[in-house]
Amino acid sequence: MSTTDGELKTDHPRGPNWLRKLGPGLITGASDDDPSGIATYSQVGAKFGYGLGWTLILSYPLMSAIQEACAMIGRVTGEGLATNIDKTYPRWISWMVCLALLIANTINVAADLAAMAAAVKLLIGGEQIIYAAILSVISATLFIFVSYERYAAYLKWLCLSLFAYVGTVFVVDLNWASAARELFLPHVTLNKDYVTAVVAVFGTTISPYLFFWQASQEAERQLEDPKLAPLKDKPQQSRHELPRIKLDTYLGMALSNIIGLFIVFTTSATLHAHGHTDIQTSSEAAEALRPIAGDFAFWVFAAGIIGTGMLGVPVLAGSAAFVLSGVLKWPAGLAKKPREAPLFYGAIVGIFAISLAMTLIGIDPMKALFWSAVINALAAVPIMTLVMLLSRKKDIMGAFTLPPLTAGLGWIATGFMALVSLAMVATWIV
């Protein structure tokens, strides 16, 4: 696996090298297209047609840069983002970040469980509440009792569920010329609905939980593999690790944005084209597809909601638990057994329990998602600012401070998200 001086070899008996390089970035990017994300992209496509596809082109380099910064912090220091923030900045900042993420992620998990259960009900009938409980138990059990290596492989395979939305594009009547024109020559307006939709897309695509998850998973790899060490301690490993992080991150974020774009295209070509412009949930979008695009598109779209939920829900719960553990200095990590990190796993169980309770008492998932998006949008800018500052601090990153180009893109992303947040607030006032 490694040479005597700590430099990683690239040969490995199992699988092609490029595939083994994909991990934290791939899973992070794929989890961004969870049922709540699908609902947002479906709403945008149904209401505006192809007109907002450009947002997913613009967001790609911005989210890639900020995610690369997070991955670098985790890999260089061997610790998660929350731990690094807590070590570097006043405790009240850590607590504000922690509380915002806990609230937003718990609400998001509840909304995703409701969407997954509704999709199961669409496919086979039955009681939605029962399905929500079953899906919650399955997700929590796998998260707690399956080893990290197997669980990471399971999440990688679940990424394939996203291609359900690629499949639907090729069975609907898509106007490719119109889609391309709107993609690269969009007609931008400043009315309230349009601005709100742009805010929704960027708030869904560049979400704080993704920052914490990818940093934690880069640190997690070092707990699982004794040959790995923080790059600050073994800088010679950077020869292979830095290219891996870049490849993993940029491919993972590309997957996220491409799938989002395909969902916008699908709902544009079907729902928008037939006057179905008011879609509230991802399952409602799937159901509306059936009379327009046929049973196959309906089944693929609905099944994709379940698969992406099984991928996204653990990431949401896990990222919140990592943040809480980092602030409270609890032992944490999927590479640890439950008895080695009982409070970390207890936090995961608690998040699932509260989320399920919210689902069972009938909290409106769309209102829940709205407030989750609000909290995420408001929290994103200060957290992104902390990430960029950490990534350029030599006492944190040593010789591996973020390169100027990536740092520049990261600061542009931060500034753009600030504008998006201000626009969201402006839509409430005007």
PLY file of the C-alpha trace (Angstrom):
ply
format ascii 1.0
element vertex 430
property float x
property float y
property float z
element edge 429
property int vertex1
property int vertex2
end_header
0.00 0.00 0.00
2.77 2.46 0.84
6.51 2.86 0.64
8.71 3.04 3.69
8.83 6.85 3.62
5.07 7.13 3.76
4.44 7.87 0.07
1.40 6.09 -1.29
1.71 3.72 -4.21
-0.89 3.87 -6.96
-1.04 0.16 -7.72
-3.69 -1.91 -6.01
-5.01 -5.42 -6.65
-8.67 -4.41 -6.53
-10.37 -2.47 -9.30
-9.20 0.28 -11.67
-7.16 3.07 -10.11
-9.44 5.91 -11.22
-12.46 4.25 -9.60
-10.67 3.81 -6.27
-9.86 7.52 -6.24
-13.55 8.38 -6.01
-14.98 8.53 -2.51
-15.75 11.52 -0.27
-16.21 13.94 -3.17
-18.36 11.56 -5.21
-20.64 10.74 -2.28
-20.85 14.38 -1.20
-21.81 15.55 -4.67
-24.33 12.77 -5.18
-25.97 13.36 -1.79
-26.67 16.95 -2.85
-29.42 15.58 -5.11
-31.53 14.31 -2.21
-35.36 14.33 -2.40
-35.51 17.94 -1.25
-33.07 18.89 -4.00
-35.15 16.94 -6.51
-38.22 18.86 -5.34
-36.44 22.20 -5.85
-35.18 21.33 -9.33
-38.60 19.95 -10.27
-40.32 23.14 -9.12
-37.85 25.28 -11.07
-38.24 23.21 -14.24
-42.03 23.12 -14.00
-42.38 26.85 -13.37
-39.65 28.34 -15.59
-39.00 25.65 -18.17
-35.40 25.60 -19.37
-34.92 29.19 -18.22
-32.95 28.46 -15.02
-30.69 25.68 -16.25
-27.83 28.22 -16.35
-27.75 28.31 -12.55
-26.44 24.75 -12.47
-23.67 25.65 -14.92
-22.60 28.69 -12.92
-22.73 26.91 -9.58
-20.39 24.08 -10.69
-16.99 25.81 -10.44
-18.10 27.72 -7.35
-19.24 24.70 -5.34
-16.25 22.65 -6.58
-13.81 25.22 -5.22
-15.44 25.45 -1.79
-15.71 21.65 -1.53
-12.07 21.23 -2.53
-11.13 23.65 0.25
-13.13 21.58 2.77
-11.58 18.33 1.55
-8.10 19.82 1.84
-8.73 20.94 5.42
-9.81 17.42 6.39
-6.97 15.66 4.56
-4.19 18.02 5.65
-5.15 18.25 9.33
-6.70 14.80 9.82
-9.64 16.47 11.57
-13.10 17.57 10.53
-14.15 21.10 9.69
-16.04 21.62 12.97
-12.98 20.63 15.03
-10.77 23.03 13.09
-13.26 25.88 13.49
-13.55 25.16 17.22
-9.76 25.16 17.64
-9.25 28.39 15.73
-12.20 30.67 16.52
-14.20 31.65 19.62
-16.54 29.03 21.02
-19.66 31.07 20.31
-18.89 30.83 16.58
-18.61 27.05 16.83
-21.90 26.85 18.69
-23.74 29.08 16.22
-22.52 26.93 13.33
-23.42 23.75 15.20
-26.96 24.83 16.12
-27.72 26.12 12.62
-26.59 22.87 11.02
-28.37 20.67 13.58
-31.69 22.45 13.05
-31.44 22.64 9.26
-30.27 19.04 8.81
-32.87 17.57 11.16
-35.65 19.37 9.30
-34.15 18.26 5.99
-33.97 14.62 7.10
-37.64 14.80 8.11
-38.62 16.24 4.73
-36.55 13.63 2.87
-38.07 10.76 4.86
-41.54 12.08 4.02
-40.64 12.34 0.33
-39.16 8.83 0.24
-42.20 7.37 2.00
-44.53 9.18 -0.42
-42.56 7.73 -3.36
-42.87 4.20 -1.96
-46.61 4.73 -1.54
-46.86 5.91 -5.14
-45.13 2.76 -6.37
-46.77 0.05 -4.24
-49.54 1.70 -2.21
-49.90 1.31 1.55
-49.35 3.59 4.53
-46.88 6.43 4.11
-46.23 6.74 7.85
-45.19 3.09 8.10
-42.80 3.48 5.18
-41.23 6.55 6.80
-40.59 4.58 10.00
-39.12 1.60 8.11
-36.83 3.78 5.99
-35.65 5.66 9.07
-34.80 2.45 10.93
-33.00 0.97 7.91
-30.91 4.11 7.36
-29.96 4.47 11.04
-29.14 0.75 11.42
-26.86 0.69 8.39
-25.16 3.87 9.53
-24.41 2.52 12.99
-23.69 -1.17 12.50
-22.06 -1.47 9.06
-18.30 -0.89 8.89
-17.11 2.35 7.34
-15.44 0.61 4.38
-18.60 -1.29 3.50
-20.81 1.68 4.15
-18.74 3.92 1.88
-18.98 1.27 -0.85
-22.75 1.09 -0.31
-23.03 4.86 -0.71
-20.96 4.72 -3.90
-23.33 2.16 -5.41
-26.32 4.28 -4.41
-24.89 7.05 -6.57
-26.10 4.99 -9.52
-29.67 5.80 -8.49
-29.08 9.33 -9.76
-28.91 8.06 -13.31
-32.65 7.46 -13.10
-32.94 11.14 -13.99
-30.64 10.76 -16.96
-32.87 7.95 -18.20
-36.05 10.00 -18.00
-34.63 12.72 -20.27
-34.30 10.22 -23.10
-37.89 9.00 -22.89
-39.52 12.44 -22.93
-39.92 14.86 -25.83
-37.06 17.23 -25.05
-36.44 20.29 -27.23
-32.64 20.18 -27.19
-32.22 23.35 -29.25
-34.41 25.37 -26.89
-32.68 23.84 -23.86
-29.21 24.75 -25.20
-30.31 28.30 -26.07
-31.70 28.93 -22.57
-28.66 27.30 -21.01
-26.09 29.59 -22.60
-28.20 32.65 -23.53
-30.67 32.89 -20.65
-33.27 35.61 -20.32
-32.66 36.87 -16.78
-35.37 38.87 -15.03
-35.49 40.49 -11.60
-39.07 39.73 -10.61
-39.69 38.19 -7.20
-40.51 34.66 -8.38
-37.43 34.45 -10.61
-35.05 35.75 -7.92
-36.57 33.39 -5.34
-36.04 30.46 -7.71
-32.38 31.40 -8.26
-31.92 31.63 -4.49
-33.55 28.21 -4.09
-31.24 26.56 -6.63
-28.04 28.00 -5.16
-29.23 27.37 -1.60
-29.96 23.74 -2.50
-26.75 23.22 -4.48
-24.22 24.91 -2.16
-25.30 23.63 1.26
-23.31 23.80 4.52
-23.81 20.12 5.38
-21.77 19.20 2.30
-18.80 21.20 3.62
-18.70 19.30 6.91
-19.35 15.88 5.41
-16.52 15.97 2.86
-13.98 17.30 5.36
-15.00 14.65 7.89
-14.78 11.86 5.32
-11.27 12.88 4.29
-10.30 12.71 7.96
-12.22 9.43 8.29
-10.14 7.74 5.60
-7.07 8.22 7.78
-8.73 6.44 10.69
-9.68 3.50 8.49
-6.30 3.09 6.77
-3.26 3.04 9.10
-0.95 3.77 6.16
-2.52 7.22 5.76
-1.61 10.23 7.88
-2.45 13.95 7.86
-0.49 15.63 5.07
0.99 18.01 7.65
2.69 14.97 9.19
3.51 13.08 5.98
3.73 15.65 3.20
5.20 13.08 0.81
1.75 11.51 0.52
0.52 14.68 -1.17
2.01 13.56 -4.48
-0.92 11.20 -4.98
-3.46 12.57 -2.51
-3.81 16.10 -3.91
-4.64 14.93 -7.46
-7.06 12.37 -5.96
-8.89 15.06 -3.98
-9.20 17.30 -7.04
-10.44 14.46 -9.29
-12.84 13.16 -6.65
-14.25 16.60 -5.84
-14.69 17.91 -9.37
-16.25 14.67 -10.63
-18.56 14.50 -7.61
-19.75 18.08 -8.04
-20.14 17.53 -11.80
-22.41 14.57 -11.07
-24.46 16.68 -8.68
-25.00 19.51 -11.14
-25.54 17.35 -14.21
-28.24 15.35 -12.45
-29.87 18.57 -11.23
-29.82 19.88 -14.79
-31.41 16.69 -16.13
-34.22 17.00 -13.57
-34.82 20.59 -14.71
-34.82 19.42 -18.34
-37.22 16.53 -17.64
-39.77 18.63 -15.79
-39.40 21.45 -18.33
-40.13 19.14 -21.28
-43.10 17.52 -19.57
-44.73 19.46 -16.75
-43.93 23.01 -17.91
-44.74 22.20 -21.53
-48.18 20.90 -20.49
-49.04 23.71 -18.08
-48.20 21.91 -14.80
-46.26 24.81 -13.31
-47.11 24.46 -9.61
-45.30 21.39 -8.28
-44.86 21.22 -4.51
-42.97 17.97 -3.85
-40.68 15.50 -5.62
-43.33 12.75 -5.42
-45.91 15.13 -6.89
-43.52 15.71 -9.80
-43.20 11.96 -10.32
-46.98 11.49 -10.25
-47.54 14.34 -12.69
-45.10 12.74 -15.15
-47.19 9.59 -15.58
-50.00 10.88 -17.85
-47.53 12.95 -19.88
-44.41 10.79 -20.23
-45.80 7.34 -19.45
-45.36 4.69 -16.80
-41.64 4.16 -17.40
-40.72 7.78 -16.70
-42.99 7.75 -13.63
-41.43 4.59 -12.20
-37.86 5.70 -12.88
-38.44 9.16 -11.38
-40.20 7.80 -8.29
-37.63 5.04 -7.70
-34.87 7.63 -7.99
-36.41 9.58 -5.10
-36.04 6.54 -2.84
-32.47 5.81 -3.95
-31.29 9.39 -3.58
-32.97 9.60 -0.19
-31.09 6.55 1.03
-27.92 8.30 -0.11
-28.71 11.81 1.15
-30.33 11.12 4.52
-27.26 9.43 6.07
-25.05 12.28 4.87
-27.38 14.87 6.42
-27.56 13.03 9.75
-23.87 12.16 9.74
-22.65 15.67 8.98
-24.71 17.08 11.86
-23.36 14.43 14.23
-19.78 15.16 13.13
-20.28 18.87 13.81
-21.82 18.29 17.24
-19.03 15.87 18.14
-16.38 18.29 16.94
-17.72 21.12 19.10
-18.24 18.96 22.19
-15.00 17.02 21.62
-16.70 13.64 21.54
-14.92 10.68 19.94
-16.47 10.43 16.49
-16.16 8.56 13.23
-17.78 5.83 11.18
-14.53 3.91 11.43
-15.19 3.62 15.20
-17.51 1.04 16.66
-20.58 2.23 18.61
-18.96 1.39 21.96
-15.94 3.54 20.99
-18.03 6.60 20.07
-21.39 6.18 21.87
-22.26 9.89 21.95
-21.53 10.33 18.25
-23.80 7.42 17.32
-26.32 8.55 19.93
-26.51 11.91 18.15
-27.26 10.12 14.88
-30.05 8.11 16.52
-31.42 11.31 18.08
-31.48 13.12 14.73
-33.32 10.24 13.08
-35.76 9.99 16.00
-36.61 13.71 15.96
-36.91 13.72 12.16
-39.21 10.71 12.22
-41.33 12.30 14.95
-41.71 15.41 12.78
-42.84 13.20 9.91
-45.29 11.21 12.05
-47.01 14.28 13.53
-47.67 15.59 10.04
-45.44 18.66 9.79
-45.80 20.13 6.29
-42.64 18.95 4.46
-42.64 21.89 2.06
-42.79 24.44 4.88
-40.09 22.46 6.68
-37.90 22.55 3.59
-38.47 26.26 3.20
-37.19 27.00 6.70
-34.35 24.52 6.25
-33.34 26.37 3.07
-33.56 29.71 4.88
-31.29 28.52 7.69
-28.84 26.96 5.22
-28.72 30.09 3.08
-28.12 32.35 6.06
-25.51 29.99 7.54
-23.68 29.30 4.27
-21.90 32.64 3.89
-20.28 32.83 7.36
-19.33 29.15 7.19
-17.84 29.58 3.70
-15.90 32.59 5.00
-14.48 30.46 7.83
-13.58 27.69 5.36
-11.70 30.09 3.09
-9.85 31.68 6.00
-8.87 28.28 7.41
-7.70 27.03 4.01
-5.20 29.91 3.75
-3.87 29.76 7.34
-0.34 28.35 7.45
-0.63 27.30 11.09
-3.57 25.07 10.06
-2.56 23.98 6.55
1.23 24.16 6.74
2.66 23.97 3.23
-0.73 23.00 1.79
-2.63 26.28 1.82
-5.19 26.47 -0.96
-3.74 27.44 -4.38
-4.53 31.02 -5.51
-6.88 29.97 -8.36
-8.96 27.69 -6.16
-8.92 30.25 -3.35
-10.09 32.94 -5.78
-12.99 30.77 -6.95
-13.83 30.01 -3.33
-14.03 33.69 -2.44
-16.14 34.36 -5.56
-18.47 31.57 -4.42
-18.67 33.15 -0.98
-19.43 36.58 -2.40
-22.04 35.19 -4.77
-23.76 33.32 -1.95
-23.80 36.58 0.03
-25.60 38.25 -2.87
-28.02 35.32 -3.11
-28.78 35.56 0.62
-29.36 39.31 0.38
-31.65 38.73 -2.59
-33.63 36.20 -0.55
-34.06 38.70 2.29
-35.02 41.39 -0.23
-37.84 39.20 -1.58
-39.36 39.12 1.91
-39.24 42.91 2.28
-40.37 44.03 -1.15
0 1
1 2
2 3
3 4
4 5
5 6
6 7
7 8
8 9
9 10
10 11
11 12
12 13
13 14
14 15
15 16
16 17
17 18
18 19
19 20
20 21
21 22
22 23
23 24
24 25
25 26
26 27
27 28
28 29
29 30
30 31
31 32
32 33
33 34
34 35
35 36
36 37
37 38
38 39
39 40
40 41
41 42
42 43
43 44
44 45
45 46
46 47
47 48
48 49
49 50
50 51
51 52
52 53
53 54
54 55
55 56
56 57
57 58
58 59
59 60
60 61
61 62
62 63
63 64
64 65
65 66
66 67
67 68
68 69
69 70
70 71
71 72
72 73
73 74
74 75
75 76
76 77
77 78
78 79
79 80
80 81
81 82
82 83
83 84
84 85
85 86
86 87
87 88
88 89
89 90
90 91
91 92
92 93
93 94
94 95
95 96
96 97
97 98
98 99
99 100
100 101
101 102
102 103
103 104
104 105
105 106
106 107
107 108
108 109
109 110
110 111
111 112
112 113
113 114
114 115
115 116
116 117
117 118
118 119
119 120
120 121
121 122
122 123
123 124
124 125
125 126
126 127
127 128
128 129
129 130
130 131
131 132
132 133
133 134
134 135
135 136
136 137
137 138
138 139
139 140
140 141
141 142
142 143
143 144
144 145
145 146
146 147
147 148
148 149
149 150
150 151
151 152
152 153
153 154
154 155
155 156
156 157
157 158
158 159
159 160
160 161
161 162
162 163
163 164
164 165
165 166
166 167
167 168
168 169
169 170
170 171
171 172
172 173
173 174
174 175
175 176
176 177
177 178
178 179
179 180
180 181
181 182
182 183
183 184
184 185
185 186
186 187
187 188
188 189
189 190
190 191
191 192
192 193
193 194
194 195
195 196
196 197
197 198
198 199
199 200
200 201
201 202
202 203
203 204
204 205
205 206
206 207
207 208
208 209
209 210
210 211
211 212
212 213
213 214
214 215
215 216
216 217
217 218
218 219
219 220
220 221
221 222
222 223
223 224
224 225
225 226
226 227
227 228
228 229
229 230
230 231
231 232
232 233
233 234
234 235
235 236
236 237
237 238
238 239
239 240
240 241
241 242
242 243
243 244
244 245
245 246
246 247
247 248
248 249
249 250
250 251
251 252
252 253
253 254
254 255
255 256
256 257
257 258
258 259
259 260
260 261
261 262
262 263
263 264
264 265
265 266
266 267
267 268
268 269
269 270
270 271
271 272
272 273
273 274
274 275
275 276
276 277
277 278
278 279
279 280
280 281
281 282
282 283
283 284
284 285
285 286
286 287
287 288
288 289
289 290
290 291
291 292
292 293
293 294
294 295
295 296
296 297
297 298
298 299
299 300
300 301
301 302
302 303
303 304
304 305
305 306
306 307
307 308
308 309
309 310
310 311
311 312
312 313
313 314
314 315
315 316
316 317
317 318
318 319
319 320
320 321
321 322
322 323
323 324
324 325
325 326
326 327
327 328
328 329
329 330
330 331
331 332
332 333
333 334
334 335
335 336
336 337
337 338
338 339
339 340
340 341
341 342
342 343
343 344
344 345
345 346
346 347
347 348
348 349
349 350
350 351
351 352
352 353
353 354
354 355
355 356
356 357
357 358
358 359
359 360
360 361
361 362
362 363
363 364
364 365
365 366
366 367
367 368
368 369
369 370
370 371
371 372
372 373
373 374
374 375
375 376
376 377
377 378
378 379
379 380
380 381
381 382
382 383
383 384
384 385
385 386
386 387
387 388
388 389
389 390
390 391
391 392
392 393
393 394
394 395
395 396
396 397
397 398
398 399
399 400
400 401
401 402
402 403
403 404
404 405
405 406
406 407
407 408
408 409
409 410
410 411
411 412
412 413
413 414
414 415
415 416
416 417
417 418
418 419
419 420
420 421
421 422
422 423
423 424
424 425
425 426
426 427
427 428
428 429
